[in-house]
Amino acid sequence: MAVPKRKTSKSRRDKRRATHSISAAKVNVCETCGNPKRPHHLCPTCGTYKGRDVEPLRLDAP
């Protein structure tokens, strides 16, 4: 079975984990209503995407 030959130092371990932080979600401004919205998503306030009115999908549940 494979076993590490040397102990991983705290410095090396922490350098590896430095990129694991959580970042806040990006927020853009809707072109139509000016309210905040997530990029590449339908505006929750006015229901537009890229300046066009979009209706959400309505599927009948089985």
TORMAR-994046 format. One record per atom (N, C-alpha, C, O): residue in three letters; atom name; residue number from 1; x, y, z. Coordinates in Angstrom, 2 decimals. Layout:
# TORMAR-994046
  aa at   i       x       y       z
 ala CA NUM       X       Y       Z
...
***
This chain:
# TORMAR-994046
  aa at   i       x       y       z
 met  N   1    0.84   -1.18    0.00
 met CA   1    0.00    0.00    0.00
 met  C   1    0.89    1.24    0.00
 met  O   1    1.92    1.28    0.66
 ala  N   2    0.48    2.26   -0.75
 ala CA   2    1.29    3.47   -0.86
 ala  C   2    1.16    4.33    0.40
 ala  O   2    0.06    4.58    0.89
 val  N   3    2.31    4.76    0.91
 val CA   3    2.36    5.57    2.13
 val  C   3    3.29    6.74    1.85
 val  O   3    4.34    6.56    1.23
 pro  N   4    2.93    7.96    2.31
 pro CA   4    3.82    9.10    2.11
 pro  C   4    5.19    8.88    2.76
 pro  O   4    5.27    8.36    3.87
 lys  N   5    6.25    9.27    2.07
 lys CA   5    7.59    9.06    2.60
 lys  C   5    7.96   10.10    3.66
 lys  O   5    8.70    9.81    4.60
 arg  N   6    7.43   11.32    3.50
 arg CA   6    7.70   12.40    4.44
 arg  C   6    6.39   13.05    4.88
 arg  O   6    5.39   13.01    4.17
 lys  N   7    6.42   13.63    6.07
 lys CA   7    5.26   14.34    6.59
 lys  C   7    5.04   15.62    5.79
 lys  O   7    5.99   16.34    5.50
 thr  N   8    3.77   15.90    5.44
 thr CA   8    3.46   17.15    4.75
 thr  C   8    3.48   18.28    5.78
 thr  O   8    2.78   18.23    6.79
 ser  N   9    4.30   19.30    5.51
 ser CA   9    4.43   20.39    6.48
 ser  C   9    3.16   21.24    6.51
 ser  O   9    2.36   21.23    5.57
 lys  N  10    3.00   21.98    7.60
 lys CA  10    1.82   22.85    7.74
 lys  C  10    1.81   23.92    6.67
 lys  O  10    0.75   24.30    6.17
 ser  N  11    2.98   24.41    6.32
 ser CA  11    3.08   25.44    5.29
 ser  C  11    2.61   24.91    3.93
 ser  O  11    1.83   25.56    3.24
 arg  N  12    3.09   23.73    3.56
 arg CA  12    2.71   23.14    2.27
 arg  C  12    1.21   22.80    2.25
 arg  O  12    0.53   23.01    1.24
 arg  N  13    0.72   22.27    3.37
 arg CA  13   -0.71   21.93    3.48
 arg  C  13   -1.57   23.17    3.33
 arg  O  13   -2.56   23.15    2.60
 asp  N  14   -1.19   24.26    4.01
 asp CA  14   -1.99   25.48    3.97
 asp  C  14   -1.92   26.17    2.61
 asp  O  14   -2.89   26.80    2.19
 lys  N  15   -0.78   26.06    1.92
 lys CA  15   -0.68   26.62    0.57
 lys  C  15   -1.64   25.92   -0.38
 lys  O  15   -2.25   26.55   -1.24
 arg  N  16   -1.77   24.62   -0.22
 arg CA  16   -2.67   23.85   -1.07
 arg  C  16   -4.13   24.24   -0.80
 arg  O  16   -4.94   24.29   -1.72
 arg  N  17   -4.46   24.51    0.45
 arg CA  17   -5.84   24.83    0.83
 arg  C  17   -6.18   26.30    0.64
 arg  O  17   -7.32   26.70    0.90
 ala  N  18   -5.25   27.11    0.22
 ala CA  18   -5.49   28.55    0.09
 ala  C  18   -6.54   28.87   -0.97
 ala  O  18   -7.18   29.92   -0.90
 thr  N  19   -6.72   27.99   -1.95
 thr CA  19   -7.68   28.25   -3.03
 thr  C  19   -9.05   27.67   -2.74
 thr  O  19   -9.93   27.73   -3.60
 his  N  20   -9.27   27.11   -1.55
 his CA  20  -10.54   26.46   -1.22
 his  C  20  -11.57   27.41   -0.62
 his  O  20  -12.63   26.96   -0.19
 ser  N  21  -11.29   28.68   -0.59
 ser CA  21  -12.20   29.63    0.04
 ser  C  21  -13.47   29.80   -0.79
 ser  O  21  -13.46   29.59   -2.00
 ile  N  22  -14.55   30.17   -0.12
 ile CA  22  -15.84   30.38   -0.79
 ile  C  22  -15.95   31.85   -1.16
 ile  O  22  -15.67   32.72   -0.34
 ser  N  23  -16.36   32.11   -2.40
 ser CA  23  -16.53   33.49   -2.85
 ser  C  23  -18.01   33.84   -2.92
 ser  O  23  -18.86   32.95   -3.07
 ala  N  24  -18.32   35.11   -2.81
 ala CA  24  -19.71   35.56   -2.86
 ala  C  24  -20.24   35.45   -4.29
 ala  O  24  -19.48   35.54   -5.25
 ala  N  25  -21.55   35.25   -4.42
 ala CA  25  -22.17   35.15   -5.73
 ala  C  25  -22.09   36.49   -6.45
 ala  O  25  -22.25   37.54   -5.83
 lys  N  26  -21.84   36.45   -7.75
 lys CA  26  -21.76   37.66   -8.55
 lys  C  26  -23.17   38.20   -8.81
 lys  O  26  -24.12   37.43   -8.96
 val  N  27  -23.29   39.52   -8.84
 val CA  27  -24.59   40.15   -9.05
 val  C  27  -24.44   41.21  -10.13
 val  O  27  -23.52   42.03  -10.10
 asn  N  28  -25.37   41.18  -11.10
 asn CA  28  -25.43   42.19  -12.14
 asn  C  28  -26.71   43.01  -11.95
 asn  O  28  -27.53   42.70  -11.09
 val  N  29  -26.88   44.04  -12.77
 val CA  29  -28.07   44.87  -12.73
 val  C  29  -28.91   44.55  -13.95
 val  O  29  -28.39   44.46  -15.07
 cys  N  30  -30.22   44.38  -13.75
 cys CA  30  -31.13   44.08  -14.87
 cys  C  30  -31.19   45.28  -15.79
 cys  O  30  -31.30   46.42  -15.33
 glu  N  31  -31.12   45.05  -17.10
 glu CA  31  -31.16   46.14  -18.08
 glu  C  31  -32.52   46.80  -18.13
 glu  O  31  -32.62   47.99  -18.43
 thr  N  32  -33.58   46.05  -17.84
 thr CA  32  -34.93   46.56  -17.97
 thr  C  32  -35.39   47.31  -16.73
 thr  O  32  -35.80   48.47  -16.81
 cys  N  33  -35.33   46.65  -15.56
 cys CA  33  -35.88   47.26  -14.35
 cys  C  33  -34.83   47.85  -13.42
 cys  O  33  -35.17   48.64  -12.54
 gly  N  34  -33.57   47.49  -13.58
 gly CA  34  -32.50   48.04  -12.76
 gly  C  34  -32.30   47.34  -11.42
 gly  O  34  -31.49   47.79  -10.61
 asn  N  35  -33.01   46.26  -11.18
 asn CA  35  -32.86   45.52   -9.93
 asn  C  35  -31.71   44.51  -10.07
 asn  O  35  -31.35   44.13  -11.18
 pro  N  36  -31.13   44.09   -8.94
 pro CA  36  -30.03   43.12   -9.01
 pro  C  36  -30.51   41.74   -9.45
 pro  O  36  -31.60   41.30   -9.08
 lys  N  37  -29.68   41.06  -10.25
 lys CA  37  -29.99   39.71  -10.72
 lys  C  37  -28.69   38.97  -10.93
 lys  O  37  -27.64   39.59  -11.08
 arg  N  38  -28.75   37.63  -10.96
 arg CA  38  -27.55   36.82  -11.20
 arg  C  38  -27.26   36.80  -12.70
 arg  O  38  -28.19   36.83  -13.50
 pro  N  39  -25.99   36.76  -13.09
 pro CA  39  -25.66   36.74  -14.51
 pro  C  39  -26.14   35.46  -15.17
 pro  O  39  -26.07   34.38  -14.57
 his  N  40  -26.61   35.56  -16.39
 his CA  40  -27.10   34.45  -17.21
 his  C  40  -28.35   33.81  -16.61
 his  O  40  -28.60   32.63  -16.84
 his  N  41  -29.12   34.56  -15.84
 his CA  41  -30.37   34.07  -15.25
 his  C  41  -31.50   35.02  -15.60
 his  O  41  -31.28   36.19  -15.92
 leu  N  42  -32.71   34.50  -15.53
 leu CA  42  -33.91   35.28  -15.73
 leu  C  42  -34.05   36.27  -14.56
 leu  O  42  -33.77   35.91  -13.42
 cys  N  43  -34.47   37.49  -14.84
 cys CA  43  -34.66   38.48  -13.77
 cys  C  43  -35.86   38.06  -12.93
 cys  O  43  -36.95   37.88  -13.47
 pro  N  44  -35.68   37.90  -11.62
 pro CA  44  -36.81   37.46  -10.78
 pro  C  44  -37.88   38.52  -10.61
 pro  O  44  -39.02   38.19  -10.26
 thr  N  45  -37.56   39.79  -10.85
 thr CA  45  -38.52   40.86  -10.64
 thr  C  45  -39.42   41.08  -11.85
 thr  O  45  -40.65   41.05  -11.74
 cys  N  46  -38.80   41.29  -13.02
 cys CA  46  -39.60   41.63  -14.20
 cys  C  46  -39.74   40.47  -15.18
 cys  O  46  -40.55   40.56  -16.10
 gly  N  47  -38.99   39.39  -15.01
 gly CA  47  -39.14   38.21  -15.87
 gly  C  47  -38.56   38.38  -17.27
 gly  O  47  -39.07   37.79  -18.22
 thr  N  48  -37.50   39.16  -17.41
 thr CA  48  -36.87   39.34  -18.71
 thr  C  48  -35.49   38.70  -18.72
 thr  O  48  -34.87   38.51  -17.67
 tyr  N  49  -35.02   38.37  -19.93
 tyr CA  49  -33.66   37.86  -20.12
 tyr  C  49  -33.10   38.51  -21.36
 tyr  O  49  -33.68   38.38  -22.44
 lys  N  50  -31.98   39.20  -21.23
 lys CA  50  -31.34   39.94  -22.32
 lys  C  50  -32.32   40.91  -22.98
 lys  O  50  -32.31   41.05  -24.20
 gly  N  51  -33.15   41.57  -22.18
 gly CA  51  -34.07   42.57  -22.70
 gly  C  51  -35.35   42.02  -23.32
 gly  O  51  -36.17   42.80  -23.79
 arg  N  52  -35.54   40.69  -23.33
 arg CA  52  -36.74   40.09  -23.92
 arg  C  52  -37.61   39.53  -22.81
 arg  O  52  -37.09   39.03  -21.80
 asp  N  53  -38.94   39.60  -22.98
 asp CA  53  -39.84   38.97  -22.02
 asp  C  53  -39.82   37.46  -22.22
 asp  O  53  -39.93   36.97  -23.34
 val  N  54  -39.67   36.75  -21.12
 val CA  54  -39.57   35.29  -21.17
 val  C  54  -40.58   34.72  -20.19
 val  O  54  -40.69   35.18  -19.06
 glu  N  55  -41.31   33.70  -20.64
 glu CA  55  -42.24   33.02  -19.75
 glu  C  55  -41.56   31.78  -19.20
 glu  O  55  -40.91   31.06  -19.96
 pro  N  56  -41.68   31.51  -17.91
 pro CA  56  -41.07   30.30  -17.36
 pro  C  56  -41.79   29.05  -17.88
 pro  O  56  -42.97   29.11  -18.23
 leu  N  57  -41.06   27.93  -17.92
 leu CA  57  -41.65   26.69  -18.39
 leu  C  57  -42.73   26.21  -17.44
 leu  O  57  -42.56   26.27  -16.22
 arg  N  58  -43.84   25.74  -17.99
 arg CA  58  -44.91   25.20  -17.17
 arg  C  58  -45.18   23.79  -17.64
 arg  O  58  -45.77   23.58  -18.70
 leu  N  59  -44.73   22.83  -16.86
 leu CA  59  -44.91   21.43  -17.20
 leu  C  59  -45.97   20.82  -16.30
 leu  O  59  -46.03   21.12  -15.10
 asp  N  60  -46.81   19.96  -16.87
 asp CA  60  -47.82   19.28  -16.07
 asp  C  60  -47.15   18.15  -15.30
 asp  O  60  -46.41   17.35  -15.87
 ala  N  61  -47.43   18.09  -14.02
 ala CA  61  -46.86   17.03  -13.20
 ala  C  61  -47.57   15.72  -13.49
 ala  O  61  -48.80   15.72  -13.63
 pro  N  62  -46.85   14.62  -13.58
 pro CA  62  -47.50   13.34  -13.88
 pro  C  62  -48.32   12.82  -12.71
 pro  O  62  -48.93   11.75  -12.81
***
